[in-house]
């Protein structure tokens, strides 16, 4: 449920909405989006499992938290390209 709520309105969902609205078959757009989500999730699970063999999970969580903070700050202070 947390992942579902976190994913609402993200850039991937907006791109999917745009593709579906662009006249493409909505079932092809759905299948492509679903397969992409499954593939990226599978990759994250495999990499996460491998990483926990090298790094304790506590450090992975702390690193992910720091990475989220750094990216959030970067997005807040960086102007979009083409912005006046």
VMD Tcl script that builds the backbone (N, CA, C; Angstrom):
set m [mol new atoms 252]
animate dup $m
set s [atomselect $m all]
$s set {name element resname resid chain x y z} {
  {N N UNK 1 A 0.827 -1.185 0.000}
  {CA C UNK 1 A 0.000 0.000 0.000}
  {C C UNK 1 A 0.876 1.256 0.000}
  {N N UNK 2 A 1.982 1.202 0.752}
  {CA C UNK 2 A 2.883 2.361 0.811}
  {C C UNK 2 A 3.477 2.643 -0.565}
  {N N UNK 3 A 3.895 1.599 -1.250}
  {CA C UNK 3 A 4.469 1.781 -2.589}
  {C C UNK 3 A 3.409 2.312 -3.544}
  {N N UNK 4 A 2.191 1.803 -3.443}
  {CA C UNK 4 A 1.110 2.282 -4.304}
  {C C UNK 4 A 0.895 3.785 -4.121}
  {N N UNK 5 A 0.801 4.227 -2.874}
  {CA C UNK 5 A 0.569 5.647 -2.604}
  {C C UNK 5 A 1.773 6.482 -3.050}
  {N N UNK 6 A 2.988 5.970 -2.811}
  {CA C UNK 6 A 4.204 6.709 -3.189}
  {C C UNK 6 A 4.319 6.865 -4.702}
  {N N UNK 7 A 3.801 5.914 -5.450}
  {CA C UNK 7 A 3.913 5.950 -6.903}
  {C C UNK 7 A 2.867 6.828 -7.578}
  {N N UNK 8 A 1.826 7.206 -6.863}
  {CA C UNK 8 A 0.783 8.038 -7.474}
  {C C UNK 8 A 1.366 9.387 -7.898}
  {N N UNK 9 A 1.162 9.728 -9.138}
  {CA C UNK 9 A 1.591 11.032 -9.642}
  {C C UNK 9 A 3.076 11.157 -9.929}
  {N N UNK 10 A 3.809 10.050 -9.941}
  {CA C UNK 10 A 5.233 10.159 -10.248}
  {C C UNK 10 A 5.438 10.319 -11.750}
  {N N UNK 11 A 6.660 10.589 -12.163}
  {CA C UNK 11 A 6.924 10.888 -13.582}
  {C C UNK 11 A 6.625 9.705 -14.485}
  {N N UNK 12 A 6.793 8.487 -14.002}
  {CA C UNK 12 A 6.482 7.318 -14.828}
  {C C UNK 12 A 4.980 7.226 -15.075}
  {N N UNK 13 A 4.208 7.489 -14.045}
  {CA C UNK 13 A 2.755 7.447 -14.209}
  {C C UNK 13 A 2.295 8.539 -15.165}
  {N N UNK 14 A 2.888 9.710 -15.060}
  {CA C UNK 14 A 2.512 10.806 -15.958}
  {C C UNK 14 A 2.925 10.503 -17.400}
  {N N UNK 15 A 4.074 9.859 -17.577}
  {CA C UNK 15 A 4.491 9.469 -18.926}
  {C C UNK 15 A 3.527 8.428 -19.500}
  {N N UNK 16 A 3.101 7.487 -18.667}
  {CA C UNK 16 A 2.141 6.474 -19.108}
  {C C UNK 16 A 0.816 7.117 -19.491}
  {N N UNK 17 A 0.370 8.067 -18.685}
  {CA C UNK 17 A -0.865 8.793 -18.977}
  {C C UNK 17 A -0.744 9.501 -20.328}
  {N N UNK 18 A 0.395 10.115 -20.558}
  {CA C UNK 18 A 0.624 10.827 -21.807}
  {C C UNK 18 A 0.605 9.876 -23.006}
  {N N UNK 19 A 1.264 8.730 -22.858}
  {CA C UNK 19 A 1.277 7.752 -23.951}
  {C C UNK 19 A -0.134 7.236 -24.244}
  {N N UNK 20 A -0.899 6.949 -23.201}
  {CA C UNK 20 A -2.257 6.440 -23.392}
  {C C UNK 20 A -3.151 7.499 -24.028}
  {N N UNK 21 A -2.934 8.753 -23.661}
  {CA C UNK 21 A -3.741 9.832 -24.220}
  {C C UNK 21 A -3.328 10.174 -25.644}
  {N N UNK 22 A -2.140 9.757 -26.035}
  {CA C UNK 22 A -1.612 10.086 -27.355}
  {C C UNK 22 A -2.166 9.244 -28.484}
  {N N UNK 23 A -3.151 8.434 -28.213}
  {CA C UNK 23 A -3.775 7.662 -29.272}
  {C C UNK 23 A -3.240 6.248 -29.400}
  {N N UNK 24 A -2.225 5.886 -28.622}
  {CA C UNK 24 A -1.711 4.517 -28.650}
  {C C UNK 24 A -2.735 3.579 -28.020}
  {N N UNK 25 A -2.626 2.320 -28.348}
  {CA C UNK 25 A -3.509 1.337 -27.733}
  {C C UNK 25 A -3.275 1.326 -26.231}
  {N N UNK 26 A -4.323 1.512 -25.468}
  {CA C UNK 26 A -4.150 1.569 -24.012}
  {C C UNK 26 A -3.671 0.241 -23.446}
  {N N UNK 27 A -3.992 -0.865 -24.104}
  {CA C UNK 27 A -3.535 -2.166 -23.607}
  {C C UNK 27 A -2.043 -2.356 -23.861}
  {N N UNK 28 A -1.563 -1.849 -24.967}
  {CA C UNK 28 A -0.117 -1.916 -25.229}
  {C C UNK 28 A 0.627 -1.023 -24.244}
  {N N UNK 29 A 0.091 0.167 -23.994}
  {CA C UNK 29 A 0.698 1.077 -23.016}
  {C C UNK 29 A 0.681 0.434 -21.636}
  {N N UNK 30 A -0.445 -0.175 -21.253}
  {CA C UNK 30 A -0.546 -0.846 -19.961}
  {C C UNK 30 A 0.476 -1.970 -19.848}
  {N N UNK 31 A 0.549 -2.820 -20.878}
  {CA C UNK 31 A 1.476 -3.955 -20.837}
  {C C UNK 31 A 2.923 -3.475 -20.767}
  {N N UNK 32 A 3.263 -2.481 -21.556}
  {CA C UNK 32 A 4.631 -1.962 -21.530}
  {C C UNK 32 A 4.984 -1.345 -20.195}
  {N N UNK 33 A 4.075 -0.575 -19.629}
  {CA C UNK 33 A 4.315 0.044 -18.325}
  {C C UNK 33 A 4.425 -1.005 -17.225}
  {N N UNK 34 A 3.546 -1.995 -17.283}
  {CA C UNK 34 A 3.570 -3.053 -16.264}
  {C C UNK 34 A 4.859 -3.862 -16.347}
  {N N UNK 35 A 5.275 -4.203 -17.555}
  {CA C UNK 35 A 6.520 -4.954 -17.719}
  {C C UNK 35 A 7.733 -4.143 -17.263}
  {N N UNK 36 A 7.728 -2.852 -17.539}
  {CA C UNK 36 A 8.831 -2.003 -17.104}
  {C C UNK 36 A 8.892 -1.949 -15.579}
  {N N UNK 37 A 7.737 -1.831 -14.922}
  {CA C UNK 37 A 7.710 -1.794 -13.467}
  {C C UNK 37 A 8.185 -3.116 -12.868}
  {N N UNK 38 A 7.734 -4.223 -13.448}
  {CA C UNK 38 A 8.160 -5.539 -12.965}
  {C C UNK 38 A 9.667 -5.713 -13.156}
  {N N UNK 39 A 10.190 -5.292 -14.298}
  {CA C UNK 39 A 11.628 -5.436 -14.568}
  {C C UNK 39 A 12.470 -4.601 -13.607}
  {N N UNK 40 A 12.076 -3.356 -13.373}
  {CA C UNK 40 A 12.864 -2.516 -12.469}
  {C C UNK 40 A 12.750 -3.004 -11.030}
  {N N UNK 41 A 11.580 -3.523 -10.649}
  {CA C UNK 41 A 11.420 -4.067 -9.304}
  {C C UNK 41 A 12.256 -5.329 -9.132}
  {N N UNK 42 A 12.258 -6.196 -10.124}
  {CA C UNK 42 A 13.077 -7.417 -10.064}
  {C C UNK 42 A 14.561 -7.066 -9.960}
  {N N UNK 43 A 14.991 -6.084 -10.723}
  {CA C UNK 43 A 16.387 -5.651 -10.660}
  {C C UNK 43 A 16.729 -5.116 -9.270}
  {N N UNK 44 A 15.840 -4.329 -8.690}
  {CA C UNK 44 A 16.073 -3.793 -7.349}
  {C C UNK 44 A 16.144 -4.906 -6.309}
  {N N UNK 45 A 15.297 -5.915 -6.437}
  {CA C UNK 45 A 15.308 -7.030 -5.492}
  {C C UNK 45 A 16.612 -7.817 -5.606}
  {N N UNK 46 A 17.022 -8.117 -6.824}
  {CA C UNK 46 A 18.258 -8.879 -7.027}
  {C C UNK 46 A 19.472 -8.097 -6.530}
  {N N UNK 47 A 19.551 -6.821 -6.894}
  {CA C UNK 47 A 20.672 -6.000 -6.441}
  {C C UNK 47 A 20.638 -5.799 -4.928}
  {N N UNK 48 A 19.446 -5.605 -4.371}
  {CA C UNK 48 A 19.322 -5.441 -2.922}
  {C C UNK 48 A 19.760 -6.680 -2.169}
  {N N UNK 49 A 19.381 -7.839 -2.677}
  {CA C UNK 49 A 19.786 -9.087 -2.032}
  {C C UNK 49 A 21.306 -9.266 -2.094}
  {N N UNK 50 A 21.881 -8.974 -3.256}
  {CA C UNK 50 A 23.332 -9.095 -3.389}
  {C C UNK 50 A 24.078 -8.094 -2.521}
  {N N UNK 51 A 23.539 -6.891 -2.432}
  {CA C UNK 51 A 24.183 -5.844 -1.649}
  {C C UNK 51 A 24.171 -6.170 -0.158}
  {N N UNK 52 A 23.094 -6.813 0.311}
  {CA C UNK 52 A 23.028 -7.151 1.741}
  {C C UNK 52 A 24.046 -8.218 2.122}
  {N N UNK 53 A 24.600 -8.914 1.163}
  {CA C UNK 53 A 25.666 -9.880 1.464}
  {C C UNK 53 A 26.992 -9.185 1.719}
  {N N UNK 54 A 27.109 -7.945 1.219}
  {CA C UNK 54 A 28.346 -7.188 1.375}
  {C C UNK 54 A 28.243 -6.087 2.420}
  {N N UNK 55 A 27.053 -5.516 2.560}
  {CA C UNK 55 A 26.853 -4.356 3.429}
  {C C UNK 55 A 25.687 -4.658 4.368}
  {N N UNK 56 A 25.830 -4.354 5.663}
  {CA C UNK 56 A 24.709 -4.581 6.593}
  {C C UNK 56 A 23.478 -3.751 6.194}
  {N N UNK 57 A 22.275 -4.318 6.356}
  {CA C UNK 57 A 21.042 -3.613 5.970}
  {C C UNK 57 A 20.885 -2.233 6.613}
  {N N UNK 58 A 21.376 -2.067 7.836}
  {CA C UNK 58 A 21.291 -0.766 8.501}
  {C C UNK 58 A 22.008 0.300 7.677}
  {N N UNK 59 A 23.176 -0.022 7.161}
  {CA C UNK 59 A 23.946 0.942 6.368}
  {C C UNK 59 A 23.291 1.202 5.018}
  {N N UNK 60 A 22.630 0.191 4.476}
  {CA C UNK 60 A 21.906 0.385 3.206}
  {C C UNK 60 A 20.756 1.361 3.421}
  {N N UNK 61 A 19.997 1.191 4.512}
  {CA C UNK 61 A 18.891 2.107 4.812}
  {C C UNK 61 A 19.402 3.522 5.048}
  {N N UNK 62 A 20.504 3.640 5.792}
  {CA C UNK 62 A 21.068 4.966 6.043}
  {C C UNK 62 A 21.553 5.598 4.740}
  {N N UNK 63 A 22.204 4.820 3.902}
  {CA C UNK 63 A 22.680 5.326 2.613}
  {C C UNK 63 A 21.533 5.758 1.722}
  {N N UNK 64 A 20.452 4.964 1.709}
  {CA C UNK 64 A 19.284 5.322 0.902}
  {C C UNK 64 A 18.657 6.614 1.424}
  {N N UNK 65 A 18.606 6.770 2.741}
  {CA C UNK 65 A 18.066 8.000 3.325}
  {C C UNK 65 A 18.882 9.218 2.942}
  {N N UNK 66 A 20.202 9.083 3.033}
  {CA C UNK 66 A 21.085 10.190 2.656}
  {C C UNK 66 A 20.928 10.508 1.174}
  {N N UNK 67 A 20.847 9.475 0.336}
  {CA C UNK 67 A 20.682 9.687 -1.100}
  {C C UNK 67 A 19.371 10.415 -1.404}
  {N N UNK 68 A 18.281 10.033 -0.735}
  {CA C UNK 68 A 17.009 10.726 -0.928}
  {C C UNK 68 A 17.116 12.190 -0.525}
  {N N UNK 69 A 17.778 12.452 0.605}
  {CA C UNK 69 A 17.945 13.837 1.050}
  {C C UNK 69 A 18.762 14.651 0.049}
  {N N UNK 70 A 19.876 14.077 -0.414}
  {CA C UNK 70 A 20.734 14.784 -1.362}
  {C C UNK 70 A 19.975 15.074 -2.655}
  {N N UNK 71 A 19.274 14.077 -3.180}
  {CA C UNK 71 A 18.514 14.290 -4.418}
  {C C UNK 71 A 17.401 15.311 -4.212}
  {N N UNK 72 A 16.725 15.250 -3.073}
  {CA C UNK 72 A 15.671 16.230 -2.782}
  {C C UNK 72 A 16.213 17.650 -2.741}
  {N N UNK 73 A 17.355 17.834 -2.088}
  {CA C UNK 73 A 17.973 19.162 -2.023}
  {C C UNK 73 A 18.405 19.613 -3.416}
  {N N UNK 74 A 18.977 18.701 -4.182}
  {CA C UNK 74 A 19.390 19.057 -5.547}
  {C C UNK 74 A 18.192 19.511 -6.379}
  {N N UNK 75 A 17.066 18.808 -6.269}
  {CA C UNK 75 A 15.875 19.176 -7.032}
  {C C UNK 75 A 15.315 20.516 -6.570}
  {N N UNK 76 A 15.467 20.833 -5.282}
  {CA C UNK 76 A 14.953 22.096 -4.776}
  {C C UNK 76 A 15.802 23.282 -5.218}
  {N N UNK 77 A 17.108 23.104 -5.315}
  {CA C UNK 77 A 17.986 24.246 -5.603}
  {C C UNK 77 A 18.384 24.366 -7.063}
  {N N UNK 78 A 18.146 23.350 -7.864}
  {CA C UNK 78 A 18.513 23.382 -9.279}
  {C C UNK 78 A 17.358 23.911 -10.109}
  {N N UNK 79 A 17.650 24.907 -10.933}
  {CA C UNK 79 A 16.619 25.424 -11.842}
  {C C UNK 79 A 16.454 24.474 -13.017}
  {N N UNK 80 A 15.223 24.284 -13.468}
  {CA C UNK 80 A 15.003 23.463 -14.655}
  {C C UNK 80 A 15.639 24.113 -15.880}
  {N N UNK 81 A 16.118 23.308 -16.807}
  {CA C UNK 81 A 16.703 23.822 -18.037}
  {C C UNK 81 A 15.647 24.593 -18.802}
  {N N UNK 82 A 16.033 25.737 -19.330}
  {CA C UNK 82 A 15.126 26.565 -20.102}
  {C C UNK 82 A 14.315 27.526 -19.257}
  {N N UNK 83 A 14.448 27.416 -17.929}
  {CA C UNK 83 A 13.710 28.348 -17.062}
  {C C UNK 83 A 14.424 29.689 -17.063}
  {N N UNK 84 A 13.672 30.767 -17.128}
  {CA C UNK 84 A 14.221 32.104 -17.217}
  {C C UNK 84 A 14.777 32.546 -15.952}
}
mol reanalyze $m
mol bondsrecalc $m
mol representation Tube
mol addrep $m
